[in-house]
């Protein structure tokens, strides 16, 4: 006498519900990723193969030395004075741009402090290295 089990185990699985969830998540992440506004600075980075062109005399050159000393066009200034010096130098310029030059020994924090001063005043920053 063969006994039949009452509950039979089904060996198939419906994937349609899983694919619906995956597509909904994909659409959700695509839509939300376009709404994120990046918190970044407007910078121009020269490429390695780019030809060096002499900078215009109207663009101030901010040099950060390895000892955290800051010079603007050869004149040593403190971080507190930097904003006022740049404002006086770029007064009346329709597209204010500064050139930030760093040495390899300069920490990222020192460079970011200078770029924050530029970002507060909506200056374009061209970042180069000695």
C-alpha positions as CSV (number, residue, x, y, z in Angstrom):
1,X,0.0,0.0,0.0
2,X,1.6,3.2,-1.2
3,X,1.0,6.2,1.0
4,X,0.8,9.6,-0.7
5,X,2.1,12.6,1.2
6,X,-0.5,15.2,1.8
7,X,1.6,18.3,1.2
8,X,3.5,18.2,-2.0
9,X,6.7,20.3,-2.4
10,X,6.7,22.5,-5.5
11,X,10.1,22.8,-7.2
12,X,9.3,25.9,-9.3
13,X,9.8,29.6,-8.3
14,X,8.1,32.6,-9.8
15,X,10.7,35.3,-10.7
16,X,8.3,37.9,-12.0
17,X,7.8,39.5,-8.6
18,X,11.6,39.7,-8.1
19,X,12.2,41.3,-11.5
20,X,9.5,43.9,-10.8
21,X,11.2,44.9,-7.5
22,X,14.6,45.1,-9.2
23,X,13.4,47.4,-11.9
24,X,11.6,49.6,-9.4
25,X,14.8,49.9,-7.3
26,X,16.8,50.7,-10.4
27,X,14.4,53.5,-11.4
28,X,14.4,54.8,-7.9
29,X,18.2,55.0,-7.7
30,X,18.5,56.5,-11.1
31,X,16.1,59.3,-10.3
32,X,17.5,60.1,-6.8
33,X,21.1,60.1,-8.1
34,X,20.3,63.0,-10.5
35,X,18.9,65.1,-7.7
36,X,22.2,65.1,-5.7
37,X,24.0,68.4,-6.1
38,X,27.8,68.0,-5.8
39,X,29.5,70.2,-3.2
40,X,32.6,71.0,-5.3
41,X,34.8,73.8,-6.3
42,X,35.0,75.2,-9.9
43,X,38.6,74.2,-10.8
44,X,40.6,73.9,-13.9
45,X,43.3,71.2,-13.8
46,X,46.0,71.3,-16.6
47,X,46.9,68.0,-18.2
48,X,50.4,66.6,-18.4
49,X,50.7,66.9,-22.1
50,X,49.3,70.5,-22.2
51,X,51.6,73.2,-23.5
52,X,52.6,75.7,-20.9
53,X,51.3,79.2,-21.7
54,X,52.3,82.3,-19.8
55,X,49.6,83.4,-17.5
56,X,47.9,86.7,-18.1
57,X,49.2,89.4,-15.8
58,X,45.7,90.0,-14.4
59,X,45.5,86.5,-12.8
60,X,47.0,86.6,-9.3
61,X,49.3,83.7,-8.5
62,X,48.9,82.3,-5.0
63,X,51.9,80.1,-4.0
64,X,51.7,77.8,-1.0
65,X,55.1,76.9,0.3
66,X,56.0,73.8,2.3
67,X,56.1,75.7,5.5
68,X,52.4,76.8,5.1
69,X,53.7,80.3,4.0
70,X,51.4,81.9,1.4
71,X,52.5,84.4,-1.2
72,X,50.4,86.4,-3.6
73,X,52.4,87.6,-6.6
74,X,55.6,87.4,-4.5
75,X,54.2,89.2,-1.4
76,X,53.8,87.1,1.8
77,X,50.3,87.3,3.3
78,X,48.5,85.5,6.1
79,X,45.4,83.4,5.5
80,X,43.2,86.0,7.1
81,X,44.5,88.7,4.8
82,X,44.3,86.5,1.7
83,X,40.6,87.3,0.9
84,X,41.1,91.0,1.2
85,X,44.2,91.0,-1.0
86,X,42.5,88.9,-3.7
87,X,39.4,91.1,-3.6
88,X,41.6,94.2,-4.1
89,X,43.5,92.5,-6.9
90,X,40.4,91.2,-8.8
91,X,38.1,94.2,-8.3
92,X,36.2,94.8,-11.5
93,X,37.1,91.5,-13.2
94,X,34.0,89.9,-14.8
95,X,35.4,86.3,-14.4
96,X,37.7,86.4,-11.3
97,X,40.3,83.6,-11.6
98,X,43.3,82.8,-9.3
99,X,46.1,80.4,-9.9
100,X,47.1,78.3,-6.9
101,X,50.6,76.8,-7.1
102,X,51.7,74.2,-4.5
103,X,54.9,72.3,-3.9
104,X,54.8,68.5,-3.5
105,X,55.4,68.9,0.3
106,X,52.3,71.0,0.9
107,X,49.5,69.2,2.7
108,X,46.0,68.9,1.2
109,X,44.6,70.9,4.2
110,X,46.7,73.9,3.3
111,X,45.5,73.8,-0.3
112,X,41.9,73.3,0.7
113,X,42.0,76.4,3.0
114,X,43.1,78.5,0.0
115,X,40.4,77.0,-2.2
116,X,37.8,77.7,0.5
117,X,38.7,81.4,0.5
118,X,38.3,81.3,-3.3
119,X,35.0,79.4,-3.1
120,X,33.5,81.9,-0.6
121,X,34.1,84.7,-3.2
122,X,33.1,82.6,-6.3
123,X,36.5,82.7,-7.9
124,X,37.6,80.1,-10.4
125,X,40.7,78.2,-9.3
126,X,43.5,76.9,-11.5
127,X,45.5,74.4,-9.5
128,X,49.1,73.6,-10.5
129,X,52.1,72.1,-8.8
130,X,55.7,73.2,-8.8
